[in-house]
Amino acid sequence: MISAPNPAKSPPASDVSAGVGLSGLAALLVWLLVCRNWAVIADALALPGPHAPMSGPYASVATLFVTGSAMALWSVLVDKVHRRPSTGIDWNLRRPLSESAELSITKLAGLWATWALIGAFYCIGRWYWDGQYLFAMEVIGAAALPVFLLSVPYVLWLDRKLIEPRDQAWHFGALLIGREAWDVEAVKKHGRAWAIKAFFGAFMISILPGGFAQVVEANFAAMAHDPVPLASTVIALLFLIDVQIGTVGYIFTFRPLDAHIRSGNPLLAGWVAALMCYPPFVWGTMGRADVMGYEVNTGGWSYWLAGHTALLWLWAALMVTLTAVYAWATFAFGLRFSNLTYRGVLTNGPYRFTRHPAYLSKNLFWWTSTLPFLVTSHALTDMVRNTVLLGVVSGIYYWRARTEEAHLLAEDAKYREYHAWMAQNAPITRSLARMGAWLRPRNGALQAAE
């Protein structure tokens, strides 16, 4: 077992500055204003084409590059992340192309074979050819050829600057070509990293259009005096921030930005806990999504508080606050958001208060928005089922959090320092730890019971 160091007076410095996420958030909000007011802009500039809000699905994809570019520029120009040793790049290195070309060919073979396997996985997975995933497949299909072509100059250029160009992709390529020795652990890391990008990247792209169109087309003035639709739309905006910046995190995994995946979670329990939270699994087994359904005959907060205007406004503010914390927990990652990965250590923003602000705020949102113990059927069975099943869902997120901690504790001494500091100093983490210790029976009580 890895022992934690003594906690310091302050947490270790974060590998991601607050400015990265804030620059992405600012760019996203400005672009949303442009999209909402495109009719006025097009009229003023006498531009060709439709003069209407840009709320289409491909406008949501374009938003990724506006947001990602802003964060990339901040990272390079302000934080100068490209100069960090963790990139593995020496910009003064000028390795001759004749020396690195063979390495690059091996690496490209590994990358292209990986992409072919991902394509086969998409082809076999029936859920990728139905519903919201059709858009993701359309986007990925359109991007495949440009990415394939651009990978050649990118790899040839980067390998001349890498201190050790024989990275995980190279080892997979070496395995396929069979001319040089390769490391099995490096191949496993390569496989885990790309499995994460393939699975979660497609999901994130698939959910881009819906929330984007809702926010761009929303009439905020018409709902200004009604807390329910206003809260719903503001929550949609906050989820849009989460989805947009989260998707950028899966795309911008470049070494020069120090945003590359160092490792994917090697723990089977971590993968099981995470995959249970996403399609096609979605709490269900054997194709039944209602196995863990906790909203059966629930009216939700707006139903039960209807007619109580003051309470509706207070509850709406609570819902918005919880979602805002959830969005903050995502954009605080900047370019480094992704599930099941180690990409550096984040110690600022909401991560000063709890190690898992996104999971905590998301689960509190579900409990307070669904109110699973109140049912329109007035059936005790529905009340019990909903409450117990949402409790199980929250338990899965707790399990997921613990597997993520186990992964990071094994990877980075800085995270171990952060973990120890949070246990002693973070108000939420410290309070929850003390509550857990208070609820656990003491050794003496156990012995007496025996």
C-alpha positions as CSV (number, residue, x, y, z in Angstrom):
1,M,0.0,0.0,0.0
2,I,1.2,3.5,-0.9
3,S,1.5,5.7,2.2
4,A,0.3,9.3,2.0
5,P,2.7,12.1,2.9
6,N,2.1,14.4,5.8
7,P,-0.3,17.1,4.6
8,A,1.2,20.6,4.0
9,K,-0.3,24.0,4.9
10,S,-1.6,24.4,1.4
11,P,-2.4,22.0,-1.4
12,P,0.2,21.3,-4.1
13,A,0.1,23.6,-7.2
14,S,-2.5,22.6,-9.7
15,D,-1.3,21.3,-13.1
16,V,-4.2,23.3,-14.7
17,S,-4.5,27.1,-14.1
18,A,-7.9,28.6,-13.5
19,G,-7.3,30.8,-16.6
20,V,-7.5,27.9,-19.0
21,G,-11.1,27.0,-18.1
22,L,-12.2,30.6,-17.7
23,S,-10.8,31.5,-21.1
24,G,-12.8,28.6,-22.6
25,L,-15.9,29.6,-20.8
26,A,-15.6,33.2,-22.0
27,A,-15.1,32.1,-25.6
28,L,-18.0,29.7,-25.4
29,L,-20.4,32.4,-24.0
30,V,-19.3,35.0,-26.6
31,W,-19.8,32.4,-29.4
32,L,-23.2,31.6,-28.1
33,L,-24.1,35.3,-28.3
34,V,-22.9,35.3,-31.9
35,C,-25.0,32.2,-32.7
36,R,-28.1,33.6,-31.0
37,N,-27.8,37.0,-32.8
38,W,-26.6,35.7,-36.1
39,A,-29.6,37.1,-37.9
40,V,-28.8,40.6,-36.8
41,I,-25.0,40.1,-37.6
42,A,-25.8,38.7,-41.0
43,D,-28.2,41.6,-41.8
44,A,-25.6,44.2,-40.7
45,L,-22.8,42.7,-42.7
46,A,-25.1,41.8,-45.7
47,L,-23.8,38.2,-45.6
48,P,-25.2,35.5,-47.9
49,G,-27.1,32.5,-46.5
50,P,-29.9,32.2,-43.9
51,H,-30.3,35.1,-41.6
52,A,-31.4,33.2,-38.5
53,P,-29.9,31.9,-35.2
54,M,-27.1,29.4,-35.8
55,S,-28.6,26.5,-33.8
56,G,-27.9,23.6,-36.1
57,P,-25.9,20.5,-35.0
58,Y,-22.8,21.5,-36.9
59,A,-22.8,24.9,-35.2
60,S,-22.4,23.0,-32.0
61,V,-19.4,21.2,-33.4
62,A,-17.9,24.5,-34.6
63,T,-18.3,25.7,-31.0
64,L,-15.8,23.0,-29.9
65,F,-13.1,24.6,-31.9
66,V,-13.8,28.1,-30.8
67,T,-13.7,27.0,-27.2
68,G,-10.8,24.7,-27.6
69,S,-8.7,27.2,-29.5
70,A,-9.2,29.8,-26.7
71,M,-8.0,27.4,-24.1
72,A,-5.1,26.2,-26.2
73,L,-4.0,29.8,-26.8
74,W,-4.2,30.6,-23.0
75,S,-2.3,27.4,-22.2
76,V,0.6,28.2,-24.6
77,L,0.8,32.0,-24.4
78,V,0.0,32.5,-20.7
79,D,0.8,29.3,-18.9
80,K,3.5,28.2,-21.4
81,V,2.6,24.6,-20.8
82,H,4.5,23.6,-23.9
83,R,7.7,24.2,-21.9
84,R,6.9,21.8,-19.1
85,P,9.1,18.7,-18.7
86,S,5.9,16.6,-18.5
87,T,5.3,17.1,-22.2
88,G,8.4,15.0,-23.0
89,I,9.4,17.6,-25.6
90,D,12.7,19.4,-26.0
91,W,12.1,22.3,-28.3
92,N,15.9,22.8,-28.8
93,L,16.1,19.2,-30.1
94,R,16.5,19.0,-33.9
95,R,16.6,15.3,-34.6
96,P,17.3,14.7,-38.3
97,L,14.3,13.5,-40.2
98,S,16.4,10.6,-41.6
99,E,16.9,9.5,-38.0
100,S,13.3,9.8,-36.8
101,A,11.4,8.8,-40.0
102,E,11.5,5.1,-39.2
103,L,10.3,5.7,-35.7
104,S,7.5,7.8,-37.1
105,I,6.4,5.2,-39.6
106,T,6.2,2.6,-36.8
107,K,4.1,5.0,-34.7
108,L,1.8,5.9,-37.6
109,A,1.3,2.1,-38.2
110,G,0.2,1.8,-34.5
111,L,-2.1,4.9,-34.7
112,W,-3.7,3.9,-38.0
113,A,-4.3,0.3,-36.8
114,T,-5.8,1.7,-33.6
115,W,-8.2,3.9,-35.6
116,A,-9.1,0.9,-37.8
117,L,-10.0,-1.1,-34.7
118,I,-12.1,1.8,-33.3
119,G,-13.9,1.9,-36.7
120,A,-14.6,-1.8,-36.5
121,F,-16.0,-1.3,-32.9
122,Y,-18.3,1.5,-34.1
123,C,-19.4,-0.8,-37.0
124,I,-20.2,-3.7,-34.7
125,G,-21.9,-1.6,-31.9
126,R,-25.6,-1.5,-33.0
127,W,-26.3,1.5,-30.7
128,Y,-24.0,3.7,-32.8
129,W,-26.4,3.5,-35.7
130,D,-29.5,4.7,-34.0
131,G,-30.8,7.8,-32.3
132,Q,-28.4,10.5,-31.1
133,Y,-25.3,8.4,-32.0
134,L,-26.1,8.8,-35.8
135,F,-24.9,12.4,-35.5
136,A,-21.7,11.3,-33.8
137,M,-21.0,8.8,-36.5
138,E,-21.6,11.4,-39.2
139,V,-19.1,13.8,-37.5
140,I,-16.5,11.1,-36.9
141,G,-16.8,9.9,-40.5
142,A,-16.4,13.4,-41.9
143,A,-13.3,13.9,-39.7
144,A,-11.6,10.6,-40.4
145,L,-9.9,11.5,-43.7
146,P,-8.5,14.9,-42.6
147,V,-7.3,13.4,-39.3
148,F,-5.6,10.5,-41.2
149,L,-3.8,12.9,-43.5
150,L,-2.8,15.4,-40.8
151,S,-1.4,12.7,-38.6
152,V,1.5,12.3,-41.0
153,P,3.1,15.8,-40.8
154,Y,2.2,16.0,-37.1
155,V,3.9,12.8,-36.1
156,L,6.9,13.5,-38.4
157,W,7.3,16.9,-36.8
158,L,6.7,15.9,-33.2
159,D,9.1,12.9,-33.3
160,R,11.9,15.2,-34.1
161,K,11.3,17.1,-30.8
162,L,10.3,14.3,-28.4
163,I,13.0,13.3,-25.9
164,E,11.8,9.7,-26.2
165,P,9.8,9.2,-29.4
166,R,9.2,5.5,-28.6
167,D,5.9,6.2,-26.8
168,Q,2.9,4.0,-26.3
169,A,1.7,4.3,-29.9
170,W,5.2,3.4,-31.1
171,H,5.2,0.2,-29.0
172,F,1.8,-0.8,-30.5
173,G,3.2,-0.2,-34.0
174,A,6.3,-2.2,-33.1
175,L,4.1,-5.1,-32.0
176,L,2.3,-5.0,-35.4
177,I,5.4,-4.7,-37.5
178,G,7.4,-7.2,-35.5
179,R,10.9,-5.9,-36.2
180,E,11.8,-4.4,-32.8
181,A,11.2,-5.2,-29.2
182,W,8.1,-3.7,-27.7
183,D,6.8,-3.3,-24.1
184,V,3.5,-5.0,-23.2
185,E,2.7,-2.5,-20.5
186,A,3.1,0.4,-23.0
187,V,0.8,-1.4,-25.4
188,K,-1.8,-1.9,-22.7
189,K,-1.7,1.8,-21.8
190,H,-2.1,2.7,-25.4
191,G,-5.1,0.5,-25.7
192,R,-6.8,1.9,-22.6
193,A,-6.2,5.5,-23.6
194,W,-7.7,5.1,-27.1
195,A,-10.6,2.9,-25.8
196,I,-11.5,5.8,-23.5
197,K,-11.3,8.4,-26.3
198,A,-13.4,6.2,-28.6
199,F,-16.1,5.3,-26.2
200,F,-16.6,8.6,-24.4
201,G,-15.7,10.8,-27.4
202,A,-18.6,9.4,-29.5
203,F,-21.0,9.8,-26.6
204,M,-20.0,13.4,-25.9
205,I,-20.4,14.4,-29.6
206,S,-23.8,12.7,-29.8
207,I,-25.2,14.9,-27.0
208,L,-23.9,18.2,-28.4
209,P,-26.8,19.3,-30.7
210,G,-29.8,19.1,-28.3
211,G,-28.7,21.4,-25.5
212,F,-27.0,23.7,-28.0
213,A,-30.2,24.3,-30.0
214,Q,-32.2,24.8,-26.8
215,V,-29.9,27.5,-25.5
216,V,-29.4,29.3,-28.8
217,E,-33.1,29.4,-29.6
218,A,-34.3,30.2,-26.0
219,N,-36.4,33.3,-25.4
220,F,-35.2,34.3,-21.9
221,A,-37.4,37.4,-21.8
222,A,-40.6,35.3,-22.1
223,M,-39.7,33.1,-19.2
224,A,-38.2,35.8,-16.9
225,H,-41.1,35.7,-14.4
226,D,-41.6,31.9,-14.3
227,P,-39.0,30.0,-12.3
228,V,-39.6,26.6,-13.8
229,P,-38.8,27.3,-17.5
230,L,-36.2,29.8,-16.6
231,A,-34.4,27.4,-14.3
232,S,-34.7,24.6,-17.0
233,T,-33.1,26.8,-19.6
234,V,-30.3,28.1,-17.4
235,I,-29.6,24.5,-16.3
236,A,-29.5,23.6,-20.0
237,L,-26.9,26.3,-20.5
238,L,-24.8,25.0,-17.7
239,F,-25.0,21.4,-19.0
240,L,-24.0,22.9,-22.4
241,I,-20.9,24.3,-20.8
242,D,-20.1,21.0,-19.3
243,V,-20.7,19.0,-22.5
244,Q,-18.8,21.5,-24.7
245,I,-15.7,21.8,-22.6
246,G,-15.8,18.1,-21.7
247,T,-15.8,17.2,-25.4
248,V,-12.9,19.5,-26.0
249,G,-11.0,17.5,-23.4
250,Y,-11.4,14.3,-25.4
251,I,-10.3,16.0,-28.7
252,F,-7.3,18.2,-27.6
253,T,-5.1,15.5,-26.2
254,F,-1.9,16.9,-27.6
255,R,1.6,16.7,-26.0
256,P,2.6,20.2,-27.0
257,L,-0.4,21.4,-24.8
258,D,0.7,19.0,-22.0
259,A,-2.9,17.6,-22.3
260,H,-1.9,14.1,-23.4
261,I,-3.3,11.0,-21.5
262,R,-0.6,9.7,-19.2
263,S,-2.5,6.6,-18.4
264,G,-6.0,5.1,-18.4
265,N,-7.4,3.6,-15.3
266,P,-6.0,0.0,-15.2
267,L,-8.6,-1.2,-12.6
268,L,-11.5,-3.3,-13.9
269,A,-13.7,-2.0,-11.1
270,G,-13.0,1.6,-12.3
271,W,-14.2,0.7,-15.8
272,V,-17.3,-1.2,-14.6
273,A,-18.3,1.7,-12.3
274,A,-17.8,4.3,-15.1
275,L,-19.4,2.4,-17.9
276,M,-22.5,1.7,-15.8
277,C,-23.2,5.5,-16.1
278,Y,-23.3,5.8,-19.9
279,P,-25.1,4.4,-22.9
280,P,-25.6,1.6,-23.9
281,F,-25.5,0.5,-20.3
282,V,-27.3,3.3,-18.6
283,W,-28.0,1.6,-15.3
284,G,-29.6,-1.2,-17.2
285,T,-28.8,-4.9,-17.7
286,M,-30.0,-7.2,-20.5
287,G,-31.2,-4.2,-22.5
288,R,-33.6,-2.9,-19.8
289,A,-32.9,0.7,-19.0
290,D,-35.5,0.6,-16.2
291,V,-33.6,-1.8,-14.1
292,M,-32.2,1.2,-12.2
293,G,-35.1,3.6,-13.0
294,Y,-35.7,5.8,-10.0
295,E,-38.2,8.3,-11.5
296,V,-41.2,6.0,-11.8
297,N,-44.4,8.1,-11.1
298,T,-42.3,11.0,-9.7
299,G,-43.6,14.5,-10.4
300,G,-40.3,16.3,-9.7
301,W,-39.7,19.5,-7.8
302,S,-41.8,21.7,-10.0
303,Y,-44.9,19.4,-9.6
304,W,-44.7,19.2,-5.9
305,L,-44.0,22.9,-5.3
306,A,-46.6,24.2,-7.8
307,G,-48.5,27.1,-6.4
308,H,-45.8,28.0,-3.9
309,T,-44.1,30.8,-5.8
310,A,-41.4,31.6,-3.2
311,L,-40.5,28.0,-2.8
312,L,-40.3,27.5,-6.5
313,W,-37.8,30.4,-6.9
314,L,-35.8,29.1,-4.0
315,W,-35.7,25.5,-5.3
316,A,-34.9,26.8,-8.8
317,A,-32.0,28.7,-7.4
318,L,-30.8,25.5,-5.6
319,M,-31.1,23.5,-8.9
320,V,-29.1,26.1,-10.8
321,T,-26.5,26.3,-8.1
322,L,-25.9,22.6,-8.1
323,T,-25.6,22.5,-11.8
324,A,-23.3,25.5,-11.8
325,V,-20.9,23.6,-9.5
326,Y,-21.1,20.6,-11.8
327,A,-20.2,22.8,-14.8
328,W,-17.4,24.5,-12.8
329,A,-16.0,21.1,-12.0
330,T,-15.7,20.4,-15.7
331,F,-14.4,23.7,-17.1
332,A,-11.9,23.8,-14.2
333,F,-10.1,21.0,-16.0
334,G,-9.5,23.2,-19.1
335,L,-8.2,20.9,-21.9
336,R,-7.7,17.9,-19.6
337,F,-11.2,16.7,-18.9
338,S,-11.9,13.0,-19.6
339,N,-13.2,10.0,-17.7
340,L,-10.9,7.2,-16.4
341,T,-7.6,9.0,-17.2
342,Y,-4.6,10.5,-15.5
343,R,-3.6,13.8,-17.2
344,G,-2.1,15.7,-14.3
345,V,-3.4,16.8,-11.0
346,L,-6.1,19.5,-10.5
347,T,-6.1,21.1,-7.0
348,N,-7.9,24.4,-7.5
349,G,-11.4,25.6,-8.2
350,P,-14.1,23.4,-6.7
351,Y,-11.4,20.8,-6.1
352,R,-10.3,22.8,-3.1
353,F,-13.5,21.9,-1.3
354,T,-14.0,18.2,-2.2
355,R,-12.1,15.7,-4.3
356,H,-15.2,14.9,-6.3
357,P,-17.3,18.1,-6.8
358,A,-18.9,16.9,-10.0
359,Y,-20.2,13.6,-8.5
360,L,-21.4,15.3,-5.3
361,S,-23.3,18.1,-7.1
362,K,-24.7,15.7,-9.7
363,N,-26.1,13.3,-7.1
364,L,-27.5,16.1,-5.0
365,F,-29.2,17.5,-8.1
366,W,-30.8,14.2,-8.8
367,W,-32.1,13.8,-5.2
368,T,-33.4,17.4,-5.0
369,S,-34.9,17.6,-8.5
370,T,-36.5,14.1,-8.6
371,L,-37.6,13.9,-5.0
372,P,-37.9,10.1,-5.4
373,F,-39.7,9.6,-2.1
374,L,-42.7,11.6,-3.4
375,V,-44.8,9.8,-6.1
376,T,-48.0,10.7,-7.9
377,S,-49.2,7.1,-7.6
378,H,-49.2,7.4,-3.8
379,A,-47.9,3.8,-3.8
380,L,-45.5,2.8,-1.1
381,T,-43.7,0.4,-3.4
382,D,-42.9,3.2,-5.9
383,M,-41.6,5.4,-3.0
384,V,-39.4,2.6,-1.7
385,R,-38.1,1.5,-5.1
386,N,-37.3,5.0,-6.3
387,T,-35.5,6.0,-3.1
388,V,-33.5,2.7,-2.8
389,L,-32.6,2.7,-6.5
390,L,-31.4,6.3,-6.5
391,G,-29.4,5.4,-3.3
392,V,-27.8,2.6,-5.4
393,V,-27.0,5.1,-8.1
394,S,-25.3,7.4,-5.6
395,G,-23.4,4.3,-4.3
396,I,-22.2,3.6,-7.8
397,Y,-20.8,7.1,-8.0
398,Y,-19.1,6.7,-4.6
399,W,-17.5,3.4,-5.9
400,R,-16.5,5.2,-9.1
401,A,-14.8,8.0,-7.1
402,R,-12.9,5.5,-5.0
403,T,-11.6,3.6,-8.0
404,E,-10.5,6.9,-9.6
405,E,-8.6,7.8,-6.4
406,A,-6.9,4.4,-6.4
407,H,-5.7,5.0,-9.9
408,L,-4.3,8.5,-9.2
409,L,-2.8,7.6,-5.9
410,A,-0.7,4.9,-7.7
411,E,0.3,7.3,-10.4
412,D,1.5,10.6,-8.9
413,A,3.1,11.7,-5.7
414,K,1.5,15.1,-6.1
415,Y,-2.0,13.5,-6.0
416,R,-1.0,11.7,-2.9
417,E,0.0,15.0,-1.3
418,Y,-3.3,16.5,-2.5
419,H,-5.3,13.6,-1.2
420,A,-3.7,13.9,2.2
421,W,-4.2,17.7,2.3
422,M,-7.9,17.4,1.4
423,A,-8.5,14.9,4.2
424,Q,-7.3,17.4,6.8
425,N,-8.3,20.8,5.3
426,A,-11.0,20.6,2.6
427,P,-14.3,21.5,4.4
428,I,-16.6,19.1,2.6
429,T,-14.1,16.2,2.4
430,R,-13.1,16.6,6.0
431,S,-16.7,16.8,7.2
432,L,-17.7,13.7,5.2
433,A,-14.7,11.8,6.5
434,R,-15.6,12.7,10.1
435,M,-19.2,11.7,9.5
436,G,-18.1,8.3,8.1
437,A,-15.8,7.8,11.1
438,W,-18.6,8.6,13.4
439,L,-21.0,6.2,11.7
440,R,-18.5,3.3,11.7
441,P,-18.5,1.1,14.8
442,R,-15.4,1.4,17.0
443,N,-13.2,-1.6,17.6
444,G,-14.4,-1.8,21.2
445,A,-18.0,-1.9,20.1
446,L,-17.2,-4.7,17.6
447,Q,-15.4,-6.7,20.3
448,A,-18.3,-6.3,22.7
449,A,-20.7,-7.4,20.1
450,E,-18.6,-10.5,19.4
